[in-house]
Amino acid sequence: MPQGQPSVVPEDGLTTRQRRNRPLVVVHTGIGKGKSTAAFGLALRAWNQGWPIGVFQFVKSAKWKVGEENALKVLGASGEGGSVAWHKMGEGWSWVQRDSQLDNEAAAREGWEQVKRDLAAETYKLYVLDEFAYPMHWGWVDVDEVVAVLRDRPGTQHVVITGRNAPEKLVEAADLVTDMSKVKHPMDAGQKGQRGIEW
């Protein structure tokens, strides 16, 4: 495996190993395709390392069965790598019995409250907050609070957040940010999404 050399070595008092093993906040944003796909690629790597993984899908409809969900659930149940817990706002957060009575804004806030509880309890090693940039962009979840909670999270928990229009404060606070740009897309030529590519 190639050993990358950092362009800058900060004077933070950490050893190379300590700096290398810092927990990361990762943001995948932009208008291009692949934000969630890249996050689920990270989840595959985390599963292989034996890490417990928590996936929280904040916007996508419960009726939309994404291929990564089935694949990661099967892997999580295999007993070979890490465990996988998958929560979807649209089908009712698993910890909220009254979810069908909540509107989308309240459901997003409730999802964030559960993420906060899990971070405090160090439930997972990797959190995939899929499409979580949207609730922040729409003002449903307070960006300053998200940044503070992520900054102060205990242990070595990694968090990846996906979605267009990631707030600037989140981008500034993150350790790794990728902006997916679109060069071409089949939809530009009138082609709808297809099996195995979009889901």
LOTI-402188 format. One record per residue: z, x, y of N, C-alpha, C in turn; residue in three letters. Coordinates in pm, whole numbers, plus 50000, padded with zeros to 5 digits. Atoms other than C-alpha are relative to their C-alpha. Layout:
<rs>
ZXYZXYZXYALA ...
</rs>
This chain:
<rs>
500005008549882500005000050000500005009050124MET 500054991549880499105014750339501284999250081PRO 498794999349917501985025750557499585000450146GLN 500385000649860501385014350914500945008250087GLY 499214992349906502585035851199500114992050129GLN 499855007449874504075017351497499535008350118PRO 500484993049881502555025951832501165004150090SER 498824997049920506035026151990501224999649909VAL 498735000350072509415034851841501084997350104VAL 499025003549898512045016552046501305007949984PRO 498704993350001515315033052138501084989249991GLU 499075011150019517395004751992501175003649910ASP 498894995650083519735025151774499874996149853GLY 500195004250139518325010351451499295010949922LEU 500744991050087517185030851157498634993749971THR 501335005350035513585027151040500134988449901THR 499805010650099514805006250743500574987450065ARG 499425011649932516964983750963498964992750084GLN 501025006149916514104977951204498944993049914ARG 501035005650088511674971650917500444986749940ARG 499495011950068513904945050762500564989450095ASN 499575010249905514574925451080499374986549967ARG 500605013250020514094887851037499054996850115PRO 501065002549902510974875851218499854985350034LEU 500535013049958509884845651418498505002150017VAL 501464998850003506154841151357499414987050055VAL 500675011849944503894817451553498515001149973VAL 501455001350018500394806851448499554988550088HIS 500435010249906498754788151734498525001650029THR 501414999349964495344782751894499214988349945GLY 500825011650037492464758551845499215002249872ILE 500774997250121490964775351541500684995049873GLY 499525004250131491344765451176500795011449936LYS 499334990050081493804783550951501455002750034GLY 498624997449961497214781651119500984997049886LYS 499135003750112498954762950839499655008049875SER 500434992550117496894780450574500615014050001THR 499394986749990498134814250700501504999349973ALA 498565001450024501734801650698500284998149852ALA 499795002150144501384789950338499665012649921PHE 500234987050060499924823850252501265008650006GLY 498714993149988503184838750383500994994449899LEU 499095006250097505064813650167499725005049859ALA 500324994550132503194826349860500615014049983LEU 499404986650006504304861749940501524998949986ARG 498555001850008507884849649993500404995249861ALA 499725004750135507814830849661499975011749902TRP 500124988450089506674862649487501205009350011ASN 498824991649980509684880949636501284993249951GLN 498835007350047512014854349494500804993250109GLY 499295006149888512944840249836500014984849987TRP 500025014649986514044803949871499224996250126PRO 500925003949893511484786050091500254985550037ILE 499915013749950511904755150307498784996950085GLY 501175004349924508734737650428500344986850068VAL 499765012149921509074711650704498694996650071PHE 501265004049937505844693350796500314989450104GLN 499555008549890506354677551136499014989350043PHE 500975009649944503114658851211499144993749894VAL 500995004950094500824655150913500484987549927LYS 499685012550066500714620850753500455002449856SER 499544999150139502564615750424498884996849903ALA 501115003650088499334601550284499065011849977LYS 500874988550011497604634950335500635009949903TRP 499474991150102498234654750017499305013550011LYS 500614986849984497584691050105500165007949871VAL 499994992450124496744714349819501145009849991GLY 498924990350001499354739749922501324993749955GLU 498755006750040502114713949870500134999949848GLU 499955000650145501294708449504500155014049940ASN 499964986450054500684745449439501375006350017ALA 498704993849976503934757049600501124993049925LEU 498985007150078505974729649431499975004349853LYS 500134995450139504604739949091500575014149986VAL 499484986450005505344776349165501535000150014LEU 498555000449978508824768049293500764995249877GLY 499365005450120509614748848973499775008849878ALA 500354991750116508224776148747501135009049952SER 498914991150037511414796648751499655014750008GLY 500424985949995509454828548813500245006450137GLU 499814994549866509674833149191501124992650071GLY 499005007249922511634816749470499894985049983GLY 500025014650000512534780049498499234995050122SER 500755006049889510494756849722500514985850023VAL 499645013649958511824726249908498984995550102ALA 501085004849914509154705050079500404986750063TRP 499615012049927509924679250347498854995950092HIS 501085005049915507354657050521500534988650086LYS 499525010249909508174636750829499414986449968MET 500665012950019505634609850749500444992149880GLY 499555007550118507034601250408501514998349999GLU 498555001549989510624601550529500675013149967GLY 499224988050029512774632250565500944996649886TRP 499245003050121514574634550233501494997750028SER 498575001349972518004636150399500314988050090TRP 499795011349910517494605350623499614987149929VAL 500285012550070517804571750449499334989650091GLN 500515010049906516884552250763498665004150061ARG 501154993949933513734572450836498904990050033ASP 501075009749973511364542550812500234992750132SER 499695006849875513134528551118499855009250121GLN 500114990649889512654559951326498565000850049LEU 501344997349949509694564651557499725015049984ASP 500394986150024507794597551544500845009950080ASN 499214990949916509724612951832501405001949942GLU 498664999150057513114604651680499975007349866ALA 500114993350130511934616251338499835015150018ALA 500174985749974510804649651482501325006450041ALA 498704994849959514184654251649500945001249880ARG 499154999750120515944645751321499605011549909GLU 500464988650079513774671051139500525013150056GLY 499514987949935514734697751392501515001549977TRP 498564999350025518424688751349500285005349860GLU 499804995050135518084694750975499655014949990GLN 500344985749999516344728151034501175007950056VAL 498844993249941519274737951257501155001049901LYS 498924999750101521764728350984499685010249891ARG 500384990750105519804748150726500065014550048ASP 499894986549945519574778650952501465004450006LEU 498574996749991523334777451013500585003049863ALA 499504998150137523944775050637499265011049925ALA 500864989950064521294801750561499454994949866GLU 500505006750120519714777750312498775006849942THR 501264994150045516324794850296499855014150058TYR 500344986849947514954829850345498744998950087LYS 501205002649919511604816450479499934985250033LEU 500185013849953511164784950687498574998950051TYR 501325003049946507664770950741500144986950077VAL 499915011849914507844746951037498574996450040LEU 501425002849987504344733051002499764989550108ASP 500355008749886502894717051318501194997750094GLU 498835001749914506244721751494499715003050146PHE 500364997549860504494734051808499734986950074ALA 500315012849935503404698051875501234992950056TYR 498825006649942506884682251910500575007250121PRO 499554992749881507794710052152499054997750116MET 501015002049896504534706452346500114986150061HIS 499895013949952505034668652372501344996950064TRP 498705002349939508624672752494500984992649910GLY 499105007050092510194656752186501185008749960TRP 498974990450037512184688052104500075010450112VAL 499814991049888513644710852371499665014549963ASP 500464986450030511894744752373501115010250021VAL 498924990449974514844763152528501025000049886ASP 499065000850112517094750452250499425006849876GLU 500654993950116514594760951981500075015250011VAL 499984985549980514344795952129501415005549979VAL 498624995350013518134799252150500464999649854ALA 499585001250141518704786851793499335010849916VAL 500704989750077516044810151654500535014050033LEU 499474986949958517384839651856501355002849935ARG 498624998350047520954833651731500184996849852ASP 499855003850141520214824351368500665011449923ARG 499314989550075522414842851120499145005949889PRO 500624994350118521374865650838498615005450021GLY 501364994549998517824875950757498994989149967THR 500885011450022515964842950779498735001550084GLN 501284999549931512264843850867499544985750028HIS 500485013349962510714814251050498565001350049VAL 501385000549953507014806751088499734985950052VAL 500305012749932505884779251329498514999250022ILE 501435001849980502364765151337499744988750098THR 500465010949914500424742551572499375004950129GLY 500644996949871498234742451879501014999250113ARG 499225001149876499674746752225501455004349984ASN 498634994950010502724766952128500515003050141ALA 499484997749864504944767452438500155014950030PRO 499974986049959504894799852633501355006549973GLU 498664994350025508664804552600500165003749853LYS 499944996950142508324803252222499165012449969LEU 500894988550021505414827652229500685012850047VAL 499304988349947507454851752444501145004449909GLU 498834996950082510454849652211499625004649859ALA 500414997050137508464853751887499765014949980ALA 500274986050035508044886851707498545002349967ASP 501394998950043504544880151575499294987150041LEU 500765011849954502024856551738498535002349971VAL 501444999750024498514849551618499384987750064THR 500745010949937496144828451827498684998549925ASP 501225002550077493494813651599498934994550095MET 501085004849914490284810651797498844995149915SER 501135005550073487274790551689498725006550049LYS 501324994949967483904807451679498974989549959VAL 500855010650051482134781151464500824991449905LYS 499345008950095483234751051263498984989749954HIS 500965010050048481254727151038500074986750074PRO 499885012749927482604697651240499094999950124MET 500894999249884480524710251533498604995049966ASP 501325004750045477464701151325500114986649931ALA 499845013550053478854667051225500524999249858GLY 499525000150138480324677150889501504997749997GLN 498575002850012483704662250795500645009949905LYS 499254991350089486434680950611499714997149854GLY 500305001750141486014686350239501105005449910GLN 499024995750101488094690949926499905015049978ARG 499964985750029489194726349857499855008850122GLY 500144992449875488524737050217501064995350098ILE 499015005549908490614713750434501254995049929GLU 498815004750071492954700250166499895002749853TRP 
</rs>
